[in-house]
Amino acid sequence: LPEETLRRDPDGTVQYRFDNLATGHAYHLDILLYECDGAGRQESVYVDTYRVAGPEDLGDGQVHRLSILVDPALYLDRSLSVAISAPGIDGAVVAAVNLHDVDYRYIDAGSPSDTAYPGSRNMGWLDPASIASVAWGQLPYQSVRIDQSDNTLSYQFDHLKPGSRYQVHLTFWQQDGAARIQRAWIDGADTNLQVNTGDYQIHRESVRVPVTAYESDGSITVMIERLGANGASVNEIALEEETLAQSSEGGVRVTPLFTDVYGSALINVTGTSTGDPAPTGTLVQAVSPRGEIVGSFTVGSAGYYGYMRIYGEDTSVTPTIPGMRAGELVSFLINGAPAVAKPSFYWQDDHQLHPVDLSAGNITGQQILLSPGWNLISIALEPPSPLIGNVLESILNRYDRALSETGVYATSLPDSANTLKEVHSGQGYYLHMTSSTSANLLVDGLPQPANAPIALHAGWNWIGYYPGCSQPVAGALGSISGQFQLVHSLTQTYNPSQPQFSTLTQLSPGMGYLIYMN
């Protein structure tokens, strides 16, 4: 294997040199480190005497893949000297060294070089009302672009190569430490990145760009959304091409604790009710609540994945190998985009096979205005992470209780005591707000068809509403005409046998309802 071949220097340092580099270009130094003799080397990487990585502990028996963006100041003379060094008597080893000319586009948001799209490098900001500011300082992480006219700020990057993979890097910071909560989207798809700058810290975040976002048009739009208020902002933004081939599937650590999942894998980019089969080569990944990649599978038969092994955390060794813990909800990605899992899958070390169908697509948002006190609501989107705490994250600390047809959730109780665990589309929920003012609930998920069926049973059903516009009650419930007796909203009632007394006349988006079936 590539990691099993090596160059070794008993004196402790293996050295390489690269000449004829071009100023104005960006380079990745990709290095593969591995030892098979169990010597426990602690290896560091130096470029022109400056340490750029390490020490890497090769004694863990793992393959170490490093991809280092080289500082341009180190090759102003158009040359690089690379040294892999290990103290001790066993000598330094290296399995592979590569230097790649990469697409790297950096924007110091808020600085004079922060230009409107398309700029000189086929990138730039899109919001005419946004402004550049250095009120918080001149350093890259201090300058900022902000749009006070609405709650979003967008940048566009063109000429991405379909055969390459990319990451977007974002820096968020503000001087006053106000609790500004922001999320990042790529071509309308939620990246699952959410940052709160209320801790006075510099937040430097990276998200992988889904291949489906640019494989047809070579372009992406990165949108920063501020939750609950205008004034989306960013301090730095960069697009970086990935060159370490294994990086997209890397990070999975094998342990004796595992389970397997399999099923259909669909990608919906056209807004249809089903979606298209994920093509051969599509990357499916399982992710723990701590963001660890705990399972990975490359689609070999279009539309299907698995068996994909999902590994558990191993605390029996030192250091602990990260992974899933018993009872935790597994999140899934398809080509880096959040995927909806049906059914939701909670991990156990059972060594069994579990069917889980996955669907990814253009994640969108829904906004529901909530009043103080009780509300009866529903969502028309299916959240990739349906845990109630995740779905209601935008109103954190502003509610204390939620009810479904079969369960109860109270913020004062431990998770183990709550019977309502998840929030799904097509179902109704009572939600009690503790704030004295109205608040907007912001929910992200995969849009569901307006005519998606809702299973009903005899007696009371707590249901949701899928269409994007209001409809008269009789028309909205035409498919079950004559089969129900009453419909309740939060404060109104519809009786099909006595419409003249009914106060509920319309069903509306975002609202939940109680319906009594014969």
Disulfide bonds with the S-S distance in Angstrom:
none
